[in-house]
């Protein structure tokens, strides 16, 4: 389970809206001042992401909570995003090469658009799968726990 801290911003019936700040990995490095990537990370503001999750835990607005996402789901999404376009590119290339060998097309440059078309088809397939998966409850983060209130805030 990949976990992240978030802040509860709204509560409606059984739905809890939380806001998580997307942090750069450069923020924890000791070489931050002498690293070019660290300087770029400091220059751009941190991005906030809002999620709506279901919760059985008693929470109130302003609580710090821990949300989590399954590694299996994350790896599945990464596979879809990276592999489908690559598979489409290979299939389009193979089709173009096959058409060249049977003399259906007369030059290798004509095989290139088929490879690009195959890659785009793979991208379209991945995008469609991500859209369908994104609407399923299992693909949303879950509320794991509530952090204790800090008395020095």
C-alpha positions in Angstrom: 0.0 0.0 0.0 1.4 3.4 -1.0 0.5 5.9 1.7 0.2 9.7 1.7 -0.8 12.2 4.3 -3.8 14.4 3.5 -6.0 17.1 5.0 -9.7 16.7 5.3 -11.4 19.7 3.6 -15.1 18.7 3.4 -17.4 16.0 4.6 -20.8 15.0 3.0 -22.7 12.0 4.3 -20.3 9.0 3.8 -17.9 10.9 1.5 -14.8 12.7 2.7 -12.9 15.2 0.5 -9.2 15.3 1.3 -6.4 17.4 -0.1 -2.9 16.1 -0.6 0.2 18.1 -1.5 2.3 16.5 -4.2 5.8 16.7 -3.1 9.0 16.7 -5.2 11.4 13.9 -4.2 14.1 16.6 -4.2 12.8 18.2 -1.1 14.4 15.6 1.2 17.8 15.3 -0.4 20.9 16.7 1.3 22.3 18.0 -2.0 19.3 20.3 -2.6 21.3 23.5 -2.7 23.9 22.2 -5.2 21.7 20.2 -7.5 20.0 21.6 -10.6 17.0 19.4 -10.3 16.5 20.6 -6.7 16.7 24.2 -7.8 14.0 23.6 -10.4 11.8 21.8 -7.8 12.1 24.8 -5.5 11.1 27.2 -8.3 7.8 25.6 -9.0 5.0 25.6 -6.4 3.8 22.3 -4.9 0.6 21.0 -6.5 -2.4 20.1 -4.4 -4.5 17.1 -5.4 -8.1 16.6 -4.2 -9.7 13.2 -3.7 -13.1 12.1 -2.6 -13.0 8.9 -0.5 -15.5 6.9 1.5 -14.8 6.6 5.2 -16.1 4.6 8.1 -13.7 6.4 10.4 -14.9 9.4 12.4 -13.2 12.5 10.9 -13.8 16.2 10.9 -12.7 19.1 8.7 -9.1 20.0 9.4 -8.1 16.5 10.5 -4.8 15.0 9.1 -5.4 11.6 7.6 -3.5 8.9 5.8 -4.8 7.8 2.4 -3.5 4.8 0.5 -3.5 3.2 -2.9 -2.7 -0.4 -3.7 0.6 -1.1 -5.4 -1.1 -3.7 -7.6 -3.5 -1.0 -9.0 -0.6 1.4 -9.5 1.5 -1.1 -11.4 -1.5 -2.1 -13.5 -2.1 1.5 -14.5 1.6 2.0 -15.3 1.5 -1.2 -17.5 -1.5 0.1 -19.4 0.0 3.6 -20.0 3.5 2.4 -21.1 2.9 -1.0 -22.7 -0.2 -0.5 -24.8 1.4 2.2 -27.0 4.6 0.2 -27.2 2.7 -2.9 -28.3 0.8 -0.9 -30.8 4.0 0.6 -32.2 5.5 -2.9 -32.6 2.3 -4.3 -34.2 2.1 -1.4 -36.6 5.8 -1.8 -37.5 5.4 -5.5 -38.0 2.4 -4.9 -40.3 4.3 -2.3 -42.3 7.3 -4.6 -42.7 5.1 -7.5 -43.7 3.4 -5.3 -46.4 6.8 -4.3 -47.6 7.9 -7.9 -47.9 4.9 -8.9 -50.0 5.4 -5.9 -52.2 2.1 -4.2 -51.2 4.1 -1.1 -50.5 7.2 -0.1 -52.4 9.3 1.7 -49.8 10.2 1.4 -46.1 9.1 5.0 -45.5 5.5 3.9 -46.1 5.8 1.5 -43.2 6.6 4.3 -40.8 3.0 5.8 -40.8 1.7 2.3 -39.9 4.1 2.1 -36.9 3.0 5.6 -35.8 -0.7 4.7 -36.3 -0.2 1.5 -34.2 1.4 3.5 -31.5 -1.4 6.0 -31.5 -4.0 3.1 -31.4 -2.1 1.7 -28.3 -2.2 5.2 -26.7 -5.9 5.5 -27.4 -6.6 2.0 -25.9 -4.6 2.9 -22.8 -6.4 6.2 -22.4 -9.7 4.5 -22.7 -8.8 1.8 -20.2 -7.6 4.5 -17.8 -10.9 6.4 -18.2 -12.9 3.2 -17.5 -10.8 2.2 -14.6 -10.8 5.7 -13.1 -14.5 5.5 -12.5 -14.3 2.3 -10.4 -14.3 2.5 -6.6 -11.4 0.1 -6.3 -9.1 2.5 -8.2 -9.7 5.4 -5.8 -7.5 6.0 -2.7 -8.9 4.7 0.6 -8.8 6.4 4.0 -6.5 4.3 6.2 -6.3 6.2 9.4 -6.5 9.5 11.3 -3.3 11.1 12.6 -3.4 12.4 16.1 -3.9 16.1 16.5 -0.7 18.1 17.1 -1.1 20.4 20.1 1.4 22.9 18.9 -0.5 23.9 15.7 
